[in-house]
Amino acid sequence: MKKVIGIDLGGTSIYGGIINEKGEISKRASVESGGQEGREVVINRLIKIIKELMEGESVQAIGLGSPGYINVKEGKVLSIGGNITGWAHTDIKGELRKHFKDIPIFVENDANVAIVCEEWIGAAKGLNPVIMITLGTGVGGGIYSKTSGIWYGKNYEGGELGHMILYPKGRKCNCGQKGCAEEYISGRAVENIYYELTGRKIKGKYIFENSRTDKICEKIIIEFAENLGLYLINLKNIFDPEGIIIGGGVINSKEYWWDEAIKFYKENCNNPGDIKILPAKFSNDAGMIGAAKVALDNI
Ligand SMILES: [Zn+2]
């Protein structure tokens, strides 16, 4: 059976694994990505983790999911690099090629690899068309249909659902726009709003956990859930999908917001229908498994 390396590169961490044609992970490695320290640091950590995974193994390809707009043909980051400092315009494939000469390398957008994984062996299996949103440091989006595969748009800039504007003239986003969904329904958004209200910095995870005992946390998480419900209404009306899969790190706190978000969606959507809104099956491993699947499909 073929085996490949799948890498999930994020603003905070890099997760990698060796994955076979059934989607089984036989070896794992992870490291902090150093996303705030810039391109050089991130590339060096990618090289380190790939070398660690390759040791004593025979693999046929490397697949990598990266934040940002990705030209998948060339393996390059385009004008927006997501939550890694200086990541725009990085030639990821070219940089890795210097160290891994004889092995095919494939680069894809991070939310797209998540939907590839979920469609292959996860919560999106059999749903067509299906939308995936990943609520992590930022918000990623993927659009998939059986007939046309991943939606890229003309310039590989499509499916960036995190930058759909939820509030005109709203909170400033890293992308330069104002009011993007990412500034309301991501882990970073929750942390930023808490900081603005209290002057204190704490991890999003704790804000969710404290939402049943602390009034400020409660207010933030109710707004988070309602904003997510509002966002789901927009997705339903634009795409009319059979399913919407919600993944990313924030899904690990779903007990604090899931029911509220779905309730808001059902009560406020003109036609909520029977669309399947489901949590991702592989919240932590979706990126590496999907990246591996992209590599397996291309070798
Ligand atoms: Zn934005």
Residues whose N, C-alpha, C, O or C-beta is under 5 A from the ligand:
A	BS01	ZN	G162 H163 C173 C175 Q177 C180
